[in-house]
Amino acid sequence: MIEALDAFYSQIDVLAAANKMYPVKTNGDEYMAVSELCMFPPLSASNGEQKGEQKSAHHINNGVLFALAVTATFKI
């Protein structure tokens, strides 16, 4: 079982890198990752919310694509 989880996590690490996700923690059968942590400077008041919404959508898109890829890998 440990070898199977290790092989699975190795595949997930590759998927994380491909989807610009950063692995934060693994614990048993748990895998936690974040999208491009600290890659963008904070929004300034003059930039408005539109850029913030684009950045949020970018991170959400990374997370969704990563989750779909992991699900497809798990099914295999």
C-alpha positions as CSV (number, residue, x, y, z in Angstrom):
1,M,0.0,0.0,0.0
2,I,2.8,2.4,0.8
3,E,4.5,1.8,-2.5
4,A,1.2,2.4,-4.3
5,L,0.7,5.7,-2.5
6,D,4.3,6.7,-3.2
7,A,3.8,6.1,-6.9
8,F,0.5,7.9,-6.9
9,Y,2.0,11.0,-5.1
10,S,4.9,11.0,-7.5
11,Q,2.4,11.3,-10.4
12,I,0.4,14.0,-8.5
13,D,3.7,16.0,-8.0
14,V,4.2,16.0,-11.8
15,L,0.6,17.1,-12.3
16,A,1.0,19.8,-9.7
17,A,4.0,21.3,-11.5
18,A,2.2,21.1,-14.8
19,N,-0.7,23.0,-13.4
20,K,1.4,25.6,-11.5
21,M,0.4,24.2,-8.1
22,Y,2.7,24.0,-5.1
23,P,2.5,20.9,-2.9
24,V,2.1,22.0,0.7
25,K,1.5,18.8,2.6
26,T,1.0,15.1,2.3
27,N,-0.3,13.0,5.2
28,G,-1.4,9.4,4.6
29,D,-3.9,9.6,1.7
30,E,-4.2,13.5,2.0
31,Y,-2.5,15.8,-0.6
32,M,-2.7,19.6,-0.1
33,A,-1.5,22.1,-2.7
34,V,-2.0,25.8,-3.5
35,S,-1.9,27.7,-6.7
36,E,1.2,29.9,-7.3
37,L,1.6,30.9,-3.7
38,C,3.0,34.5,-3.3
39,M,3.6,34.8,-7.1
40,F,1.7,38.1,-7.4
41,P,2.1,41.4,-5.4
42,P,-0.9,42.5,-3.4
43,L,-3.5,44.6,-5.2
44,S,-3.2,48.4,-4.8
45,A,-6.3,50.5,-4.4
46,S,-5.7,52.2,-7.7
47,N,-5.6,49.0,-9.7
48,G,-9.2,48.2,-8.8
49,E,-10.9,44.9,-8.4
50,Q,-10.8,43.8,-12.0
51,K,-7.2,42.6,-11.9
52,G,-7.8,40.9,-8.6
53,E,-10.7,39.0,-10.1
54,Q,-8.5,37.9,-13.0
55,K,-5.8,36.7,-10.6
56,S,-8.4,34.8,-8.6
57,A,-9.9,33.2,-11.7
58,H,-6.3,32.2,-12.7
59,H,-5.7,30.4,-9.4
60,I,-9.2,28.8,-9.4
61,N,-8.6,27.6,-13.0
62,N,-5.2,26.1,-11.9
63,G,-6.9,24.3,-9.0
64,V,-9.8,22.9,-11.0
65,L,-7.5,21.7,-13.8
66,F,-5.2,20.1,-11.3
67,A,-8.2,18.4,-9.5
68,L,-9.5,17.0,-12.8
69,A,-6.1,15.7,-13.7
70,V,-5.6,14.0,-10.3
71,T,-9.1,12.5,-10.6
72,A,-8.3,11.1,-14.0
73,T,-5.0,9.7,-12.7
74,F,-6.7,8.1,-9.7
75,K,-9.3,6.4,-12.0
76,I,-6.4,4.8,-14.0
